[in-house]
Amino acid sequence: MTKQQEDGASLSVPLSGPFYRGSRRLRIALVGQPNSGKSTIFHAVASTSVDHGQLAGTDAAYQRCTVQIGMDEVELIDLPAMYSLRNLQGDDLEGLKYLLWGDSRPPISVHESAQPPAPFSRPDMLIHIVDASTLHRHLELTLELIELGLPIVMGLNMMDEARRKGVQIDVAALEVELGIPVVPMTAIKGLGISRLFERAVQAVREHVCPLPQPSGEHIAKWAKQLHQAVDTPAIREAFRVPQPFMIRQLKQADDYFCHELACHFPQAAREVERIRQQADAELPRPLAEEVAADYHYRAARLFEKVAHLGHRSRTITWEDRLDAVFLHPRWGLLGSLALFALVLFMVFEVSAGIDALTAARLAELAAQWQPESTVGVIGRAVLDGLLGLVGIVVPYMLPLVLMLVVLEESGVMQRVAFVVDRFFHHIGLHGKVAVPFLLGLGCNVPAIAATRTVASGRDRIVASLLITFVPCSARSAIILALGGKYLGGLGIFALFMFNLLIIAWLGRLLVRRYPDISPGLIQEIPPYAIPRLSAVFTSTWQRTQDILTIVTPLLVAGSIVLALLHHIGADAWINQALMPMTVWALGLPAVLGVPILFGVLRKELSLLMIYQALGTFEIGAILDWIQISTFLVFLMFYVPCISTFAIMVRVIGRREAVFSLLLSIAVALCCALSVRLLLTLLQWW
């Protein structure tokens, strides 16, 4: 075997099937007591489209969505909380009926309603979420759920709280005792969620069944007699429930099951009542109370086997402190905003200093060459294109990409994406696209390229379309230079907030254009780690290599086209052709047509072209504050650059790239015209 073959063999990953996708997707129900964290888990993995409803004839609400788990898909259902399965009434009873029968009704239940408990079938498995810090209170429900005859995975949630309370749980021993997978986790921090769903799918694929949890010997005698009384084909077909569950309900004199048995099988019901009365007479207390006490005893004994109470932990690790900043349910968003502020500082402050030391000095040297011949003009244009490349990559792109890669490798960025997930859900996207959006502040090209690794299908298209409206470093530099001088800090803040609102509004509209519902994605929260230099440099190169293959030739070609048009004096023709947009619609001088048009080719030179077109660096003497505001809003949403268009063709296809081009022009015109009219009205008032 050659070395290449050996390398290929080492990279091969075995796939285990069958895969649960499409019509074969698994249906998983989240169950648990109140405040166990199951709804937190649901929202952490939910898709951008969640189906809300109520169980038949009740106020008990459920939530449902599709979630992607590796190569598999599951339909996840968040059911109303329940303390127990014993002697349920009203809304709680309908929840139990769904777990037993799904979207069908057995013969004993058809008289109740033509509508099934829920409009979807019975779950293929259960995920039981428990509070690890109060595990002893949840184990009784676990023992009851086992009798439903479904595969079960336990999510041992709030492990951080258990540690603080001194509750130490032997997870492996708990798995052995119950015969089900048990996954320790802290859902509110996103820890363990990915592993929970991986174990759930694996449990179904491997046909893992819970171990039987027999009752005490003093009750087994009566359970056997009840089993003999109701173990007939007719009763089994009428109720369609697992026999252990049926016997348990009869032992506890469950109102619903005893009533239906009496209505449909009166002779069997009388025999059941006789056995129960005999048990009540012989046992120290009624059979129903003995059964309840038995469950309580078995749960307590199980807790003693797998857990013990130690000293409360007062140790707060550095990981806890960082998680308190990035994953806190209330303050995590502020921590994320602080991180965004750091990135903006990097882009607009540090990068400006790097630019002054690199591209700006090279541009000063190149400015001494002013050729007049056509060949010389082309040569100068090639040089300008290469200088433009240096001006984009060195001061803005490389520092930003390096910083983002370091944050990803350290595990911080994944926590930010987890926290902002709900914000992106309002737009119609997943929190994983937060990294490309942040990358777009430096340059839209690597940002759109990054969507290939974090999203697919509709999410990739919508994210790519929206990223074109994120102000890159070149557009932001124009906004800061002109807005900071003539509109002030409040004006700049208003422009960026307006940009954010338009992006959110467009997101809601674009998800309607692409109605396919993307499944929820489970965001993995890795442990904190010190970034490795090799991984940082490799990832940085992967995200910036498109600059050499796509952006470089386009910058050079754009510079040549712009220089030749200027050389032959075509500026006046272009300004005349664009007058309907610049003068009539936007109320700007006609000479700004060339900077607007060729900003598509050389966005980083747009500010210089504006100064050249107006013939002065003091544009406030020519444009009033309304014109400046209108112009900046237009540039903020106008086609970012031809390099961005080229990368969009590669990532989302030519058709969607053309749609993005038309969309940006339409949005820029509509927003700029609206701002112009609004500010004019305010000026009149």
C-alpha positions in Angstrom: 0.0 0.0 0.0 1.3 3.4 -0.9 1.6 6.3 1.5 -1.2 8.1 -0.3 -3.4 5.0 0.2 -2.4 4.8 3.8 -3.3 8.4 4.3 -6.7 7.9 2.6 -7.3 4.9 4.8 -6.5 6.8 7.9 -9.0 9.5 6.9 -11.9 7.1 6.2 -14.7 7.2 8.6 -17.0 4.2 9.0 -20.7 5.0 8.7 -23.2 3.0 10.8 -26.8 2.7 9.5 -29.6 2.7 8.9 -29.9 6.5 8.7 -33.0 8.1 9.9 -33.9 10.8 7.4 -37.0 12.1 5.6 -40.0 9.9 6.2 -37.9 7.5 8.3 -36.8 10.2 10.7 -37.0 9.4 14.4 -39.6 11.0 16.7 -38.2 11.8 20.1 -40.2 13.2 23.0 -38.6 15.3 25.7 -40.2 14.5 29.1 -39.5 15.6 32.6 -40.7 17.3 35.7 -41.1 21.1 35.8 -37.9 23.2 35.9 -35.8 20.2 34.8 -34.5 22.1 31.7 -36.1 20.2 28.9 -37.5 23.4 27.3 -34.1 24.9 27.5 -32.7 22.0 25.6 -35.5 22.2 23.0 -34.8 25.9 22.3 -31.0 25.2 22.1 -31.4 22.8 19.2 -34.7 24.0 17.6 -35.0 24.9 14.0 -36.0 28.3 12.8 -39.6 27.1 12.3 -41.2 25.6 15.4 -44.7 24.0 15.3 -46.7 25.1 18.4 -49.9 23.3 19.4 -52.0 21.9 22.2 -52.9 18.4 23.1 -56.5 17.5 22.1 -59.1 19.3 24.2 -56.6 20.8 26.6 -54.5 23.9 27.4 -51.3 21.7 27.6 -49.0 23.1 24.9 -46.4 21.2 23.0 -43.6 22.3 20.7 -42.2 20.4 17.7 -39.4 20.8 15.2 -36.9 18.9 13.1 -33.3 18.6 14.3 -30.2 17.5 12.3 -28.0 15.1 14.2 -25.0 14.2 12.0 -26.4 12.2 9.1 -29.7 11.6 10.9 -32.8 13.7 11.4 -35.2 13.6 14.3 -38.6 15.1 15.0 -38.2 16.6 18.5 -41.3 17.1 20.6 -41.3 19.1 23.9 -44.2 17.8 25.9 -45.8 19.5 28.9 -44.0 18.8 32.2 -45.3 15.9 34.4 -44.5 14.9 37.9 -45.7 11.3 37.6 -47.7 8.9 35.5 -49.9 7.9 38.4 -53.7 8.6 38.4 -53.5 11.5 36.0 -56.4 13.8 35.3 -57.3 16.4 32.7 -54.5 17.9 30.7 -51.9 15.6 32.3 -53.9 12.6 31.2 -53.9 13.7 27.6 -50.1 13.9 27.7 -50.0 10.3 28.9 -52.4 9.2 26.2 -50.0 10.7 23.6 -47.1 8.7 25.0 -49.2 5.5 24.8 -51.1 6.0 21.5 -49.8 9.0 19.6 -52.2 10.1 16.8 -54.4 7.0 17.1 -57.0 6.0 19.7 -57.4 2.4 20.9 -60.8 0.8 21.0 -61.4 1.7 24.6 -60.8 5.4 23.8 -62.6 5.9 20.5 -65.8 7.1 22.2 -64.0 10.1 23.8 -63.2 12.2 20.7 -62.7 11.8 17.0 -59.6 13.9 17.4 -56.4 12.0 18.5 -54.4 13.3 21.5 -51.8 14.8 19.1 -51.6 15.2 15.3 -48.4 13.0 15.1 -47.6 9.4 16.0 -46.2 8.0 19.2 -42.5 8.8 19.9 -39.9 6.2 18.9 -38.0 7.0 22.1 -38.0 9.3 25.1 -35.3 11.7 26.4 -35.9 12.1 30.2 -34.4 15.3 31.5 -33.7 15.3 35.2 -32.2 17.9 37.6 -29.0 16.2 38.8 -28.9 18.4 41.9 -32.2 16.8 43.0 -31.9 13.4 41.3 -33.7 11.6 44.1 -36.9 13.5 43.2 -36.8 12.5 39.5 -36.0 8.8 39.7 -39.6 7.7 40.5 -40.7 9.2 37.2 -37.8 7.4 35.5 -39.0 4.0 36.9 -42.5 4.8 35.6 -41.3 5.8 32.1 -39.4 2.5 31.8 -42.8 0.7 31.9 -44.0 2.4 28.7 -41.8 0.1 26.6 -39.9 2.8 24.8 -36.1 3.3 24.5 -35.0 6.0 27.0 -32.0 8.2 27.4 -31.5 10.2 30.6 -30.2 13.7 30.4 -28.5 14.4 33.7 -28.9 18.2 33.6 -27.6 20.9 35.9 -24.4 19.1 36.7 -22.8 22.3 37.7 -25.5 22.9 40.3 -25.1 19.4 41.6 -21.4 19.9 42.0 -22.0 23.1 44.0 -24.5 21.3 46.3 -22.0 18.4 46.8 -24.1 15.8 44.9 -21.7 13.4 43.4 -23.2 10.9 40.9 -21.7 7.8 39.5 -23.0 8.0 35.9 -21.7 4.6 34.9 -23.3 2.9 37.8 -26.6 4.7 37.0 -26.4 3.4 33.5 -25.9 -0.1 34.7 -28.7 0.0 37.2 -31.3 1.4 34.7 -30.0 -0.2 31.5 -30.3 3.2 29.7 -27.7 5.7 28.5 -27.1 8.6 30.9 -25.5 11.8 29.7 -24.2 14.4 32.2 -24.9 17.9 30.9 -25.5 21.6 31.7 -28.1 22.6 29.1 -28.1 26.3 29.9 -24.4 26.5 28.9 -24.8 24.2 26.0 -22.6 21.5 27.5 -23.5 17.9 26.8 -26.4 18.6 24.4 -24.7 17.2 21.4 -23.7 14.0 23.2 -27.3 13.6 24.5 -28.8 13.4 21.0 -26.0 11.3 19.7 -26.6 8.7 22.4 -30.3 8.9 21.8 -30.0 8.0 18.1 -27.4 5.4 18.9 -29.8 3.8 21.5 -32.5 3.4 18.8 -30.0 2.1 16.2 -28.6 -0.5 18.7 -32.1 -1.4 20.0 -31.1 -0.5 23.6 -34.0 -1.3 26.0 -34.2 -0.3 29.7 -33.8 -3.1 32.2 -37.0 -4.2 34.0 -37.4 -2.7 37.4 -39.4 -5.2 39.4 -41.4 -4.2 42.4 -41.0 -5.5 45.9 -41.8 -9.2 46.7 -44.7 -8.3 48.9 -46.4 -6.7 45.8 -45.3 -9.1 43.2 -47.9 -11.7 44.3 -50.8 -9.3 43.6 -49.2 -8.1 40.4 -49.2 -11.7 39.1 -52.8 -12.2 40.0 -53.8 -9.0 38.3 -51.9 -10.1 35.2 -53.8 -13.3 35.0 -57.1 -11.5 35.4 -56.5 -9.1 32.4 -54.1 -11.0 30.2 -56.5 -11.8 27.4 -56.2 -11.0 23.7 -59.4 -8.9 23.8 -58.1 -6.7 26.6 -54.7 -6.3 25.1 -56.2 -5.3 21.8 -58.6 -2.9 23.5 -56.0 -1.0 25.5 -52.9 -1.4 23.4 -50.5 -0.6 26.3 -47.5 -2.5 27.7 -48.6 -5.1 30.2 -46.3 -3.9 33.1 -47.8 -0.4 32.7 -51.3 -1.8 32.6 -50.8 -3.8 35.8 -49.2 -0.9 37.6 -52.2 1.3 36.8 -54.6 -1.3 38.0 -52.6 -1.9 41.2 -52.9 1.8 41.9 -56.7 1.9 41.1 -56.1 4.5 38.3 -59.4 6.2 37.7 -59.1 6.2 33.9 -58.0 2.7 33.3 -60.3 1.2 35.9 -63.2 3.1 34.5 -62.6 2.0 30.9 -62.0 -1.6 32.1 -65.4 -1.6 33.9 -67.1 -0.1 30.8 -65.7 -2.6 28.3 -64.9 -5.7 30.3 -67.1 -5.7 33.5 -66.3 -9.2 34.4 -62.5 -8.6 34.4 -63.1 -5.4 36.3 -64.9 -7.2 39.0 -62.1 -9.7 39.3 -59.5 -6.9 39.5 -61.5 -5.2 42.2 -61.7 -8.5 44.2 -58.0 -9.0 44.0 -57.4 -5.4 45.1 -59.7 -5.7 48.1 -58.0 -9.0 49.1 -54.6 -7.2 48.9 -55.9 -4.3 50.9 -57.0 -6.7 53.6 -53.7 -8.7 53.8 -51.2 -5.8 53.4 -50.4 -3.3 56.1 -52.0 -0.6 54.1 -54.0 -0.3 50.9 -52.4 -1.8 47.7 -52.3 1.6 46.0 -50.4 3.1 48.9 -48.0 0.2 49.0 -47.3 0.6 45.3 -46.6 4.3 45.7 -44.3 3.6 48.7 -42.6 0.9 46.7 -41.7 3.2 43.9 -40.5 5.8 46.4 -38.3 3.2 48.2 -36.8 1.8 45.0 -36.0 5.3 43.8 -34.4 6.2 47.1 -32.4 3.0 47.1 -31.2 3.6 43.6 -30.1 7.1 44.5 -28.1 5.7 47.4 -26.3 3.2 45.1 -25.3 5.8 42.5 -24.9 9.0 44.4 -23.7 10.4 47.7 -23.6 13.8 49.3 -20.2 15.4 49.9 -19.1 18.9 50.9 -20.5 21.7 49.0 -18.1 23.0 46.4 -17.0 26.6 46.9 -14.3 26.3 44.2 -15.0 28.5 41.2 -12.7 27.6 38.3 -11.5 29.9 35.6 -13.8 28.0 33.2 -16.7 28.8 35.4 -15.8 32.5 35.4 -15.5 32.6 31.6 -18.8 30.7 31.2 -20.4 33.2 33.6 -19.4 35.9 31.0 -20.3 34.1 27.8 -23.1 31.6 28.7 -25.0 33.3 31.6 -28.7 33.2 30.7 -29.0 36.9 31.4 -25.6 38.4 31.0 -24.2 36.1 28.3 -25.5 38.4 25.6 -23.6 41.3 27.2 -20.5 39.3 27.2 -21.0 38.5 23.5 -21.6 42.2 22.7 -18.3 43.0 24.6 -16.6 40.5 22.3 -18.1 42.2 19.2 -16.9 45.5 20.5 -13.4 44.1 20.8 -13.6 43.0 17.2 -14.9 46.4 16.1 -12.0 48.0 17.9 -9.6 45.7 16.1 -11.1 46.6 12.7 -11.4 50.3 13.1 -8.5 51.2 15.4 -5.7 48.6 15.3 -6.2 48.0 11.6 -6.1 51.7 10.8 -2.6 51.8 12.4 -1.4 48.8 10.5 -2.8 50.4 7.3 -0.8 53.6 7.9 2.4 51.5 8.2 1.8 49.3 5.2 -0.7 50.1 2.4 -0.7 53.9 3.0 3.1 54.2 2.7 3.1 52.1 -0.5 0.4 54.3 -1.9 2.4 57.4 -1.2 5.4 55.9 -3.1 3.2 54.9 -6.0 1.6 58.3 -6.2 4.9 59.7 -7.5 4.3 57.7 -10.7 1.8 59.6 -12.9 2.0 58.1 -16.4 0.3 59.7 -19.4 0.6 57.0 -22.1 -1.9 54.2 -22.4 0.6 51.5 -21.5 1.8 53.5 -18.5 -1.8 54.0 -17.3 -2.4 50.2 -17.5 0.8 49.6 -15.6 -0.2 52.1 -12.9 -3.6 50.4 -12.7 -2.1 47.0 -12.2 0.0 48.5 -9.4 -3.1 50.2 -7.8 -4.9 46.9 -7.9 -2.1 45.1 -6.1 -1.9 48.0 -3.6 -5.6 47.6 -3.1 -5.1 44.0 -2.3 -2.5 44.8 0.3 -4.7 47.4 1.7 -7.5 44.9 2.2 -5.6 41.8 3.3 -2.8 43.1 5.5 -4.4 45.7 7.8 -8.0 44.5 7.8 -8.5 40.9 6.8 -5.6 39.1 8.4 -5.9 40.6 11.9 -9.6 40.0 11.9 -9.5 36.4 10.6 -6.6 35.5 13.0 -8.5 36.9 15.9 -11.7 35.0 15.0 -9.8 31.7 14.5 -8.1 32.1 17.8 -11.5 32.6 19.5 -12.8 29.5 17.7 -9.8 27.4 18.6 -10.1 28.5 22.2 -13.8 27.6 22.4 -15.1 31.1 23.0 -16.7 31.7 19.6 -18.9 28.6 19.9 -20.2 30.0 23.2 -21.0 33.3 21.6 -22.9 31.5 18.8 -24.9 29.5 21.4 -25.9 32.7 23.2 -26.9 34.7 20.1 -28.8 31.7 18.6 -32.2 33.0 19.6 -31.5 36.4 18.0 -30.7 34.7 14.7 -33.8 32.6 15.1 -35.8 35.8 14.9 -34.2 36.4 11.6 -34.7 32.9 10.4 -31.2 31.5 10.8 -29.1 29.5 13.3 -26.6 30.9 15.7 -23.8 29.2 13.9 -23.8 31.9 11.3 -22.6 34.4 13.9 -19.0 33.8 12.9 -19.4 34.5 9.2 -21.4 37.7 10.1 -18.7 38.8 12.4 -16.1 38.0 9.7 -18.1 40.2 7.3 -17.1 43.3 9.3 -13.6 42.8 7.9 -14.5 41.6 4.4 -17.6 40.0 2.9 -15.5 37.6 0.7 -14.2 35.3 3.4 -17.4 35.7 5.4 -19.5 34.3 2.6 -16.9 31.5 2.0 -17.2 30.6 5.7 -20.9 29.9 5.3 -20.0 26.7 3.6 -18.7 25.2 6.8 -21.4 26.3 9.2 -24.7 26.1 7.2 -26.3 24.3 4.2 -29.3 24.6 2.0 -31.6 27.6 2.7 -29.5 28.8 5.7 -26.4 29.1 3.5 -28.3 31.1 0.8 -30.0 33.4 3.3 -26.9 34.0 5.3 -24.9 34.8 2.2 -27.5 37.2 0.9 -27.6 39.0 4.3 -23.8 39.1 4.7 -23.6 41.4 1.7 -25.4 44.0 3.7 -22.9 43.8 6.6 -20.7 46.9 6.3 -17.2 45.6 5.5 -14.1 47.5 6.6 -13.9 49.4 3.4 -17.6 50.6 3.6 -17.2 51.2 7.3 -14.1 53.3 6.7 -16.2 55.6 4.4 -19.0 55.8 6.9 -16.6 56.6 9.7 -14.7 59.2 7.7 -17.6 61.1 6.4 -20.2 60.4 9.1 -17.8 61.1 11.9 -16.9 64.4 10.5 -20.3 65.7 9.4 -22.9 63.7 11.3 -21.1 63.1 14.7 -21.0 60.0 16.9 -24.8 59.8 17.3 -25.2 59.9 13.5 -22.8 57.0 13.0 -24.5 55.0 15.7 -27.9 55.6 14.0 -26.5 54.5 10.7 -25.2 51.2 12.1 -28.4 50.5 14.0 -30.4 51.2 10.9 -28.2 48.7 9.1 -28.9 46.1 11.8 -32.7 46.6 11.6 -32.7 46.3 7.8 -30.7 43.1 8.0 -33.2 41.6 10.5 -36.1 42.7 8.4 -34.6 41.3 5.2 -33.9 38.0 7.0 -37.6 37.7 7.9 -38.5 38.4 4.2 -35.9 36.1 2.7 -36.9 33.0 4.7 -40.4 33.4 3.1 -38.8 33.3 -0.3 -37.1 30.1 0.6 -39.9 28.2 2.4 -37.9 25.0 2.9 -37.6 24.5 6.7 -34.1 23.9 7.8 -33.7 21.4 10.6 -32.4 22.5 13.9 -28.6 22.2 14.4 -27.0 21.0 17.6 -24.2 23.4 18.5 -21.3 21.7 20.1 -19.7 23.5 23.0 -16.1 22.4 23.2 -14.0 22.7 26.4 -11.7 25.7 26.6 -8.4 25.2 25.1 -5.2 27.0 24.3 -5.1 27.6 20.5 -2.4 25.6 18.6 -0.4 27.8 16.2 -0.5 25.1 13.5 -4.3 24.9 13.6 -4.6 28.7 13.7 -2.4 29.3 10.7 -4.0 26.4 8.7 -7.5 27.7 9.4 -6.5 31.3 8.6 -5.1 30.2 5.2 -8.2 28.2 4.4 -10.3 31.3 5.0 -8.1 33.8 3.1 -6.9 31.7 0.1 -9.9 32.8 -2.0 -8.3 36.3 -1.9 -5.5 35.1 -4.2 -7.6 33.0 -6.5 -10.7 35.3 -6.8 -10.1 38.8 -5.5 -6.6 39.6 -6.9 -7.5 39.2 -10.6 -10.7 41.1 -10.1 -9.0 44.0 -8.3 -6.4 44.3 -11.0 -9.0 44.0 -13.8 -11.2 46.6 -12.1 -8.4 49.0 -11.7 -7.5 48.7 -15.4 -11.1 49.3 -16.5 -11.4 52.3 -14.2 -8.1 53.8 -15.3 -8.8 53.4 -19.0 -12.3 54.9 -18.7 -10.8 57.9 -16.9 -8.0 58.1 -19.5 -10.3 58.4 -22.4 -12.6 60.8 -20.6 -15.7 58.6 -20.3 -16.5 60.0 -16.8 -18.9 62.6 -18.1 -20.9 60.0 -20.1 -21.2 57.7 -17.0 -22.4 60.6 -14.8 -24.9 61.6 -17.4 -26.3 58.1 -17.7 -26.6 57.8 -13.9 -28.4 61.1 -13.4 -31.8 59.5 -12.9 -30.5 57.7 -9.8 -28.0 60.2 -8.4 -29.8 63.5 -9.1 -33.5 62.7 -9.3 -33.8 59.9 -6.8 -31.0 60.6 -4.3 -30.7 64.4 -4.7 -26.9 64.2 -5.1 -24.6 66.0 -7.5 -24.3 64.2 -10.9 -20.5 63.9 -10.5 -21.0 61.2 -7.8 -22.1 58.8 -10.5 -18.6 57.5 -11.2 -17.7 56.9 -7.5 -21.0 55.0 -7.0 -20.6 52.9 -10.1 -16.9 52.0 -9.8 -17.1 51.6 -6.1 -18.2 48.1 -7.1 -14.8 47.5 -8.6 -12.6 49.3 -6.0 -14.6 49.8 -2.8 -11.5 50.8 -0.9 -10.9 53.7 -3.3 -14.5 55.0 -3.2 -13.6 57.7 -0.6 -10.7 59.0 -2.8 -13.0 59.0 -5.9 -15.6 61.0 -4.0 -13.0 63.6 -3.1 -11.7 63.7 -6.7 -15.2 63.9 -8.1 -16.2 66.9 -5.9 -12.8 68.5 -6.2 -12.4 69.0 -2.5 -11.7 67.2 0.8 -14.3 69.4 2.5 -17.4 67.9 1.0 -19.5 69.6 3.7 -19.2 72.8 1.7 -21.0 71.1 -1.3 -23.3 68.6 0.4 -25.6 69.3 3.3 -26.2 66.8 6.1 -29.3 65.3 4.5 -27.3 64.6 1.3 -24.4 63.1 3.2 -26.8 60.9 5.2 -28.6 59.8 2.1 -25.3 59.0 0.3 -23.9 57.0 3.2 -27.1 55.0 3.6 -26.9 54.2 -0.2 -23.3 53.1 0.0 -24.0 51.0 3.1 -26.5 48.8 1.2 -25.2 49.2 -2.3 -23.5 46.2 -4.1 -20.4 45.6 -1.9 -17.9 44.7 -4.6 -17.3 42.5 -7.6 -15.1 40.2 -5.5 -18.1 39.5 -3.2 -20.3 38.8 -6.3 -17.7 36.3 -7.6 -17.5 34.4 -4.3 -21.3 34.3 -4.1 -21.4 32.6 -7.6 -19.1 29.9 -6.2 -21.0 29.4 -2.9 -24.7 29.8 -3.8 -24.7 29.7 -7.5 -25.1 32.2 -10.4 -28.9 32.6 -10.1 -28.8 33.6 -6.4 -25.8 35.8 -6.9 -27.7 37.8 -9.6 -30.7 38.0 -7.2 -28.3 39.3 -4.5 -27.1 42.0 -7.0 -30.6 43.2 -7.8 -31.7 43.0 -4.2 -28.8 45.2 -3.0 -29.5 47.8 -5.6 -33.3 47.8 -4.7 -32.6 48.0 -1.0 -30.0 50.7 -1.3 -32.3 52.9 -3.4 -35.4 52.3 -1.2 -33.5 52.9 2.1 -31.7 56.0 0.8 -34.9 57.5 -0.7 -36.8 56.8 2.5 -34.1 58.4 4.7 -33.9 61.4 2.4 -37.7 62.0 2.6 -37.8 61.4 6.3 -34.9 63.8 7.1 -36.4 66.4 4.7 -39.7 66.2 6.6 -37.9 66.5 9.9 -36.0 69.6 8.6 -39.3 71.2 7.6 -40.7 70.6 11.1 
